[in-house]
Amino acid sequence: MSYVIRDLSTYADMLAVHELQRNIWGQNDPMFALYPPLMNTAAKNGGVVLGAFDKRSDQLVGFLFSFLGREGKGPFKLCSQIVGVLPKWRGKGIAEALKRVQREEAIIQELPLITWTFDPLEGPNAHLNIHKLRAVSRTYWCNVYGSNFGKLNAGLPTDRLVAEWWINGKHLFSAAANIDNAAPIFETTGKSNQKRIVKIHVELTVDTLLLEGVADIQALKAADPSLAMDWRLKVRLAFETYFNSGYVAVDFISRVDPESGVRTNRYVLRKLTPVLARQIGMIS
Ligand SMILES: CC(C)(COP(=O)(O)OP(=O)(O)OC[C@H]1O[C@@H](n2cnc3c(N)ncnc32)[C@H](O)[C@@H]1OP(=O)(O)O)[C@@H](O)C(=O)NCCC(=O)NCCS
C-alpha cells in the first residue's frame, strides 16, 4: 500500500476532499462538512491543501486542509483545520507525511508557526503531534464544538489541546524528553479499559511531569462511557492546572507492553523557562 502526496488546488480536488471528510467523520449533517468553495479560495490565498493518493488506484485516501491566519499581533501562520486518513490506510505514516509537506510549504512562505487543535484523549493524534512532529501545547480549550459533533466525538465534550508547531525550532530535532525524575500527576488503579484515576496531584512543582491519557478512547467510550467521561474531566483538570502554572506539553510517550499488548500513553510536561521557549522557537 504505497501513496503519494500532492498539492490540491482545483475545485474538483476540493469536492473529493469534502467527500472523504464525510466518510472519515461520519457526519451526515451538511453543516459539519468542509465547504468546497472556501477550501478552493484558501488554497489560492496562502492556504495549504494536500492530498495523499493510493499509488495504484490514484484514489484520495488522506487529506490536510490549512489556511493563512494570525492571532492578535502574533506572527502570520498556517492554521491547520483538519487532517484525516481512511481507516485502512492509518498507521502507515500518511498523516506525518502530510504534515511534513505542509511544513516545507510554510517554510517557503516564511511562516514560523503552524497551529491546530486535537482531542487530548486521542492517542494516535497526540503521538503524531507531540511526539513524532514535536509540536508543543500550553493551551486547553473546553467543549469547543459541543457534544454533538460527529461519531468520532460522540458522547464526550469536545475538549481540545492547541498544538503549536514552531517549524524552525531546535526542539523539532531534539532527543525524546528525559523522564527519569518526572512526577506522575495521576495515581491509577486497574488495567486496560478498566484503568481509572484514583488521585490527582495538583500541587506538584518539579520540572517534569507525566500526565497519563487513555490507550484507546474510542474503545473505552464503547466499553464504559462513564469511565471515558471521568478520564475527560480529570485530564481536563490536570492540563488546566499545570498550564496555568506555566508548564508546556513537550513530548508524548506511547508504550505497548510486549507481553500483554496493553498500551500506556503519557504526556510529558515541562516548566516553560526562557531557555526552553527559545529551544522550541517561541522566542528568538
Ligand atoms: C489522526 C490520524 C489523521 C492519524 O493518521 P495516520 O496516517 O494513521 O498517522 P501516522 O501513521 O502518521 O501516525 C500515527 C501514530 O500513532 C500511533 N498510534 C496508533 N494508535 C495509537 C494509540 N492508541 N495511542 C497512541 N499512539 C497510537 C501509530 O502507531 C503511529 O505512530 P508510529 O508511526 O510511531 O507507529 C488518523 O488516525 C485519522 O484520520 N483519525 C480520524 C480523524 C482525526 O482524528 N483527525 C485529526 C483531527 S483533525
The ligand as an SDF file (V2000), in Angstrom:
LIG
                    3D

 48 50  0  0  0  0  0  0  0  0999 V2000
   -5.1930   11.0630   13.4130 C   0  0  0  0  0  0  0  0  0  0  0  0
   -4.9420   10.4350   12.0380 C   0  0  0  0  0  0  0  0  0  0  0  0
   -5.0100   11.5390   10.9970 C   0  0  0  0  0  0  0  0  0  0  0  0
   -3.5390    9.8060   12.0300 C   0  0  0  0  0  0  0  0  0  0  0  0
   -3.2860    9.3030   10.7150 O   0  0  0  0  0  0  0  0  0  0  0  0
   -2.1520    8.1810   10.4200 P   0  0  0  0  0  0  0  0  0  0  0  0
   -1.7760    8.2650    8.9770 O   0  0  0  0  0  0  0  0  0  0  0  0
   -2.5970    6.8680   10.9710 O   0  0  0  0  0  0  0  0  0  0  0  0
   -0.9690    8.7680   11.3160 O   0  0  0  0  0  0  0  0  0  0  0  0
    0.5440    8.2930   11.3650 P   0  0  0  0  0  0  0  0  0  0  0  0
    0.6590    6.8550   10.8810 O   0  0  0  0  0  0  0  0  0  0  0  0
    1.4160    9.3070   10.6840 O   0  0  0  0  0  0  0  0  0  0  0  0
    0.8550    8.4000   12.9340 O   0  0  0  0  0  0  0  0  0  0  0  0
    0.0080    7.8100   13.9110 C   0  0  0  0  0  0  0  0  0  0  0  0
    0.8760    7.2510   15.0380 C   0  0  0  0  0  0  0  0  0  0  0  0
    0.0320    6.9490   16.1660 O   0  0  0  0  0  0  0  0  0  0  0  0
    0.3310    5.6330   16.6360 C   0  0  0  0  0  0  0  0  0  0  0  0
   -0.8450    5.0730   17.3060 N   0  0  0  0  0  0  0  0  0  0  0  0
   -1.8320    4.3110   16.7800 C   0  0  0  0  0  0  0  0  0  0  0  0
   -2.7460    4.0320   17.7630 N   0  0  0  0  0  0  0  0  0  0  0  0
   -2.3340    4.6640   18.8910 C   0  0  0  0  0  0  0  0  0  0  0  0
   -2.8570    4.7900   20.2080 C   0  0  0  0  0  0  0  0  0  0  0  0
   -3.9890    4.1960   20.5770 N   0  0  0  0  0  0  0  0  0  0  0  0
   -2.1690    5.5410   21.1000 N   0  0  0  0  0  0  0  0  0  0  0  0
   -1.0030    6.1670   20.7550 C   0  0  0  0  0  0  0  0  0  0  0  0
   -0.4650    6.0940   19.5180 N   0  0  0  0  0  0  0  0  0  0  0  0
   -1.1240    5.3410   18.5960 C   0  0  0  0  0  0  0  0  0  0  0  0
    0.7010    4.8950   15.3500 C   0  0  0  0  0  0  0  0  0  0  0  0
    1.3920    3.7080   15.6640 O   0  0  0  0  0  0  0  0  0  0  0  0
    1.5810    5.9460   14.6640 C   0  0  0  0  0  0  0  0  0  0  0  0
    2.8680    6.0210   15.2580 O   0  0  0  0  0  0  0  0  0  0  0  0
    4.1770    5.2400   14.6730 P   0  0  0  0  0  0  0  0  0  0  0  0
    4.3910    5.7380   13.2780 O   0  0  0  0  0  0  0  0  0  0  0  0
    5.2580    5.6490   15.6340 O   0  0  0  0  0  0  0  0  0  0  0  0
    3.8350    3.7870   14.7160 O   0  0  0  0  0  0  0  0  0  0  0  0
   -5.9620    9.2950   11.7150 C   0  0  0  0  0  0  0  0  0  0  0  0
   -5.9730    8.3900   12.8010 O   0  0  0  0  0  0  0  0  0  0  0  0
   -7.3690    9.7990   11.4630 C   0  0  0  0  0  0  0  0  0  0  0  0
   -7.7290   10.1330   10.3250 O   0  0  0  0  0  0  0  0  0  0  0  0
   -8.2040    9.8490   12.5220 N   0  0  0  0  0  0  0  0  0  0  0  0
   -9.5930   10.3190   12.3910 C   0  0  0  0  0  0  0  0  0  0  0  0
   -9.6610   11.8090   12.1060 C   0  0  0  0  0  0  0  0  0  0  0  0
   -8.9100   12.6490   13.1140 C   0  0  0  0  0  0  0  0  0  0  0  0
   -8.9670   12.4260   14.3180 O   0  0  0  0  0  0  0  0  0  0  0  0
   -8.1650   13.6740   12.6080 N   0  0  0  0  0  0  0  0  0  0  0  0
   -7.3480   14.5570   13.4250 C   0  0  0  0  0  0  0  0  0  0  0  0
   -8.0830   15.7180   13.9760 C   0  0  0  0  0  0  0  0  0  0  0  0
   -8.4770   16.9040   12.7490 S   0  0  0  0  0  0  0  0  0  0  0  0
  1  2  1  0
  2  3  1  0
  2  4  1  0
  2 36  1  0
  4  5  1  0
  5  6  1  0
  6  7  2  0
  6  8  1  0
  6  9  1  0
  9 10  1  0
 10 11  2  0
 10 12  1  0
 10 13  1  0
 13 14  1  0
 14 15  1  0
 15 16  1  0
 15 30  1  0
 16 17  1  0
 17 18  1  0
 17 28  1  0
 18 19  1  0
 18 27  1  0
 19 20  2  0
 20 21  1  0
 21 22  1  0
 21 27  2  0
 22 23  1  0
 22 24  2  0
 24 25  1  0
 25 26  2  0
 26 27  1  0
 28 29  1  0
 28 30  1  0
 30 31  1  0
 31 32  1  0
 32 33  2  0
 32 34  1  0
 32 35  1  0
 36 37  1  0
 36 38  1  0
 38 39  2  0
 38 40  1  0
 40 41  1  0
 41 42  1  0
 42 43  1  0
 43 44  2  0
 43 45  1  0
 45 46  1  0
 46 47  1  0
 47 48  1  0
M  END
$$$$
